[in-house]
Amino acid sequence: MFTLYRADSRPKDKIKDPKKPGFRAWVELSLGESQDLIRRVAINFQQPVAIPRGATEVNRLLADSNGRLIGITTLYELIRNVVSSTTIQVSTATSEVTGGRTADTKYKIELDFPLYQRKAQRSGLSPEVQTVNSVAELGQSRVDAYLITDTSTIDGASLIALYKESQRESESAPRNGEMAFLTPIPLTWITEYQVGGGTWQSM
Protein backbone atom coordinates (compact mmCIF):
# COMPACT_ATOMS: atom_id res chain seq x y z
CA MET A 1 0.00 0.00 0.00
CA PHE A 2 1.26 3.45 -0.93
CA THR A 3 -0.11 6.46 0.93
CA LEU A 4 0.55 9.83 -0.68
CA TYR A 5 -0.63 13.35 0.14
CA ARG A 6 -1.52 16.41 -1.86
CA ALA A 7 -2.35 19.97 -0.82
CA ASP A 8 -4.90 21.61 -3.09
CA SER A 9 -6.79 24.89 -2.88
CA ARG A 10 -9.94 23.30 -4.30
CA PRO A 11 -12.63 21.93 -1.96
CA LYS A 12 -13.75 18.31 -1.99
CA ASP A 13 -16.75 18.98 -4.23
CA LYS A 14 -14.47 20.28 -7.00
CA ILE A 15 -12.27 17.19 -6.78
CA LYS A 16 -15.40 15.03 -7.10
CA ASP A 17 -16.75 16.99 -10.08
CA PRO A 18 -18.00 14.27 -12.47
CA LYS A 19 -16.82 16.30 -15.47
CA LYS A 20 -13.18 16.21 -14.31
CA PRO A 21 -12.86 14.02 -11.22
CA GLY A 22 -9.59 13.48 -9.39
CA PHE A 23 -6.35 15.37 -9.96
CA ARG A 24 -5.15 16.38 -13.41
CA ALA A 25 -2.27 18.54 -14.58
CA TRP A 26 -2.95 22.01 -15.91
CA VAL A 27 -1.54 20.81 -19.23
CA GLU A 28 -2.75 17.24 -19.30
CA LEU A 29 -0.76 14.75 -21.34
CA SER A 30 -2.39 11.72 -22.88
CA LEU A 31 -1.03 8.35 -21.82
CA GLY A 32 0.74 8.03 -25.16
CA GLU A 33 2.31 11.48 -24.80
CA SER A 34 3.54 10.63 -21.29
CA GLN A 35 5.08 7.38 -22.54
CA ASP A 36 6.69 9.10 -25.52
CA LEU A 37 8.12 11.86 -23.33
CA ILE A 38 9.89 9.32 -21.11
CA ARG A 39 11.21 7.47 -24.15
CA ARG A 40 12.44 10.76 -25.68
CA VAL A 41 14.30 12.02 -22.60
CA ALA A 42 15.78 8.72 -21.36
CA ILE A 43 15.71 5.97 -24.01
CA ASN A 44 15.76 7.19 -27.62
CA PHE A 45 16.56 10.80 -28.53
CA GLN A 46 14.97 10.21 -31.95
CA GLN A 47 11.61 9.28 -30.40
CA PRO A 48 8.91 11.55 -31.87
CA VAL A 49 6.92 13.28 -29.16
CA ALA A 50 4.19 15.89 -29.46
CA ILE A 51 3.74 17.81 -26.22
CA PRO A 52 0.85 20.31 -26.04
CA ARG A 53 2.00 23.85 -26.79
CA GLY A 54 0.81 25.00 -23.37
CA ALA A 55 3.67 23.08 -21.71
CA THR A 56 6.08 25.90 -22.46
CA GLU A 57 9.02 24.85 -20.29
CA VAL A 58 9.00 21.20 -21.37
CA ASN A 59 8.81 22.12 -25.05
CA ARG A 60 11.71 24.52 -24.58
CA LEU A 61 13.74 21.81 -22.84
CA LEU A 62 13.14 19.40 -25.73
CA ALA A 63 13.98 22.05 -28.32
CA ASP A 64 17.26 22.86 -26.54
CA SER A 65 18.33 19.23 -26.16
CA ASN A 66 20.24 19.27 -29.47
CA GLY A 67 19.51 15.66 -30.38
CA ARG A 68 20.60 14.07 -27.12
CA LEU A 69 19.03 12.36 -24.15
CA ILE A 70 18.13 14.68 -21.29
CA GLY A 71 17.44 12.16 -18.52
CA ILE A 72 14.52 11.87 -16.13
CA THR A 73 16.33 13.70 -13.32
CA THR A 74 16.62 16.82 -15.48
CA LEU A 75 12.97 16.46 -16.50
CA TYR A 76 11.92 16.01 -12.86
CA GLU A 77 13.84 19.06 -11.68
CA LEU A 78 12.23 21.15 -14.41
CA ILE A 79 8.62 20.10 -13.90
CA ARG A 80 8.73 20.23 -10.09
CA ASN A 81 9.58 23.92 -10.25
CA VAL A 82 6.78 24.80 -12.68
CA VAL A 83 3.77 25.81 -10.59
CA SER A 84 1.90 27.82 -13.20
CA SER A 85 -0.76 26.83 -15.71
CA THR A 86 2.00 25.35 -17.92
CA THR A 87 2.75 22.38 -15.67
CA ILE A 88 2.37 18.80 -16.94
CA GLN A 89 2.50 17.08 -13.56
CA VAL A 90 0.42 16.49 -10.42
CA SER A 91 2.62 16.79 -7.35
CA THR A 92 2.20 14.50 -4.33
CA ALA A 93 4.32 13.81 -1.27
CA THR A 94 5.07 10.68 0.69
CA SER A 95 4.44 12.40 4.02
CA GLU A 96 1.97 14.98 5.27
CA VAL A 97 4.51 17.61 4.28
CA THR A 98 2.32 17.66 1.24
CA GLY A 99 2.86 17.77 -2.47
CA GLY A 100 1.46 20.79 -4.23
CA ARG A 101 1.62 24.25 -2.70
CA THR A 102 0.33 25.31 0.69
CA ALA A 103 -3.45 25.13 0.73
CA ASP A 104 -6.36 24.79 3.13
CA THR A 105 -7.18 21.23 2.09
CA LYS A 106 -5.03 18.12 2.12
CA TYR A 107 -5.98 14.95 0.31
CA LYS A 108 -4.87 11.40 1.03
CA ILE A 109 -4.19 9.17 -1.96
CA GLU A 110 -3.92 5.39 -1.54
CA LEU A 111 -2.61 2.93 -4.13
CA ASP A 112 -3.22 -0.69 -3.18
CA PHE A 113 -1.15 -2.29 -5.94
CA PRO A 114 2.60 -2.75 -6.52
CA LEU A 115 4.63 -0.22 -8.46
CA TYR A 116 7.81 -0.59 -10.48
CA GLN A 117 10.80 1.73 -10.29
CA ARG A 118 13.82 2.33 -12.49
CA LYS A 119 16.58 4.67 -11.39
CA ALA A 120 18.03 7.35 -13.61
CA GLN A 121 21.45 6.32 -14.92
CA ARG A 122 23.31 9.27 -16.39
CA SER A 123 20.95 10.45 -19.12
CA GLY A 124 19.26 7.07 -19.44
CA LEU A 125 17.58 4.51 -17.20
CA SER A 126 18.96 1.62 -15.23
CA PRO A 127 18.11 -1.72 -16.87
CA GLU A 128 17.08 -3.02 -13.45
CA VAL A 129 13.35 -2.83 -12.76
CA GLN A 130 12.46 -3.14 -9.08
CA THR A 131 9.04 -4.03 -7.71
CA VAL A 132 8.05 -1.88 -4.74
CA ASN A 133 5.05 -2.43 -2.47
CA SER A 134 5.13 0.59 -0.15
CA VAL A 135 6.59 4.06 0.28
CA ALA A 136 9.29 2.58 2.51
CA GLU A 137 10.63 0.59 -0.47
CA LEU A 138 10.93 3.57 -2.84
CA GLY A 139 14.45 4.54 -3.88
CA GLN A 140 16.29 6.80 -1.45
CA SER A 141 18.64 8.64 -3.79
CA ARG A 142 18.59 12.39 -3.25
CA VAL A 143 20.56 12.91 -6.46
CA ASP A 144 18.79 10.79 -9.07
CA ALA A 145 15.10 10.55 -9.90
CA TYR A 146 13.22 7.28 -10.41
CA LEU A 147 10.70 6.39 -13.08
CA ILE A 148 7.58 4.93 -11.44
CA THR A 149 5.07 2.85 -13.37
CA ASP A 150 2.30 0.38 -12.60
CA THR A 151 3.73 -2.31 -14.90
CA SER A 152 7.28 -3.50 -15.52
CA THR A 153 7.35 -1.83 -18.96
CA ILE A 154 6.63 1.68 -20.17
CA ASP A 155 4.60 0.31 -23.06
CA GLY A 156 2.11 -1.41 -20.75
CA ALA A 157 1.92 1.30 -18.09
CA SER A 158 -1.17 3.37 -17.33
CA LEU A 159 0.50 5.19 -14.40
CA ILE A 160 3.65 7.18 -15.10
CA ALA A 161 5.35 9.27 -12.44
CA LEU A 162 8.77 10.56 -11.42
CA TYR A 163 9.97 10.21 -7.84
CA LYS A 164 12.83 11.71 -5.90
CA GLU A 165 13.72 11.69 -2.23
CA SER A 166 13.78 15.12 -0.62
CA GLN A 167 16.64 16.46 1.46
CA ARG A 168 16.13 16.06 5.18
CA GLU A 169 17.15 18.53 7.85
CA SER A 170 18.80 15.69 9.78
CA GLU A 171 19.22 11.93 9.45
CA SER A 172 16.69 11.46 12.25
CA ALA A 173 14.01 13.45 10.41
CA PRO A 174 11.29 11.38 8.71
CA ARG A 175 11.69 10.49 5.06
CA ASN A 176 9.84 12.59 2.54
CA GLY A 177 9.85 12.51 -1.21
CA GLU A 178 7.87 13.92 -4.09
CA MET A 179 6.04 11.77 -6.63
CA ALA A 180 5.16 13.83 -9.69
CA PHE A 181 2.45 12.14 -11.77
CA LEU A 182 2.46 12.63 -15.54
CA THR A 183 -0.83 10.71 -15.71
CA PRO A 184 -4.03 11.71 -13.89
CA ILE A 185 -4.84 10.60 -10.34
CA PRO A 186 -8.36 9.13 -10.48
CA LEU A 187 -10.94 9.89 -7.83
CA THR A 188 -11.01 6.23 -6.75
CA TRP A 189 -7.48 6.61 -5.35
CA ILE A 190 -8.39 9.68 -3.26
CA THR A 191 -9.72 8.30 0.00
CA GLU A 192 -9.74 11.11 2.59
CA TYR A 193 -9.42 14.86 2.96
CA GLN A 194 -8.50 17.25 5.76
CA VAL A 195 -9.48 20.91 6.05
CA GLY A 196 -7.37 23.40 7.98
CA GLY A 197 -5.41 20.77 9.88
CA GLY A 198 -8.57 19.17 11.30
CA THR A 199 -9.53 15.51 11.36
CA TRP A 200 -9.31 13.33 8.27
CA GLN A 201 -12.69 12.64 6.69
CA SER A 202 -13.78 10.16 4.04
CA MET A 203 -14.24 11.48 0.52
C-alpha positions, 0 to 999 in steps of 0.5 A, a space after each residue: 500500500 502506498 499512501 501519498 498526500 496532496 495539498 490543493 486549494 480546491 474543496 472536496 466537491 471540486 475534486 469530485 466533479 463528475 466532469 473532471 474528477 480526481 487530480 489532473 495537470 494544468 496541461 494534461 498529457 495523454 497516456 501516449 504522450 507521457 510514454 513518448 516523453 519518457 522514451 524521448 528524454 531517457 531511451 531514444 533521442 529520436 523518439 517523436 513526441 508531441 507535447 501540447 503547446 501549453 507546456 512551455 518549459 517542457 517544449 523549450 527543454 526538448 527544443 534545446 536538447 540538441 539531439 541528445 538524451 536529457 534524462 529523467 532527473 533533469 525532466 523532474 527538476 524542471 517540472 517540479 519547479 513549474 507551478 503555473 498553468 503550464 505544468 504537466 505534472 500532479 505533485 504529491 508527497 510521501 508524508 503529510 509535508 504535502 505535495 502541491 503548494 500550501 493550501 487549506 485542504 489536504 488529500 490522502 491518496 492510496 494505491 493498493 497495488 505494486 509499483 515498479 521503479 527504475 533509477 536514472 542512470 546518467 541520461 538514461 535509465 537503469 536496466 534493473 526494474 524493481 518491484 516496490 510495495 510501499 513508500 518505505 521501499 521507494 528509492 532513497 537517492 537524493 541525487 537521481 530521480 526514479 521512473 515509477 510505473 504500474 507495470 514493468 514496462 513503459 509500453 504497458 503502463 497506465 501510471 507514469 510518475 517521477 519520484 525523488 527523495 527530498 533532502 532532510 534537515 537531519 538523518 533522524 528526520 522522517 523520510 519525505 519525497 515527491 512523486 510527480 504524476 504525468 498521468 491523472 490521479 483518479 478519484 477512486 485513489 483519493 480516500 480522505 481529505 483534511 481541512 485546515 489541519 482538522 480531522 481526516 474525513 472520508 471522501 
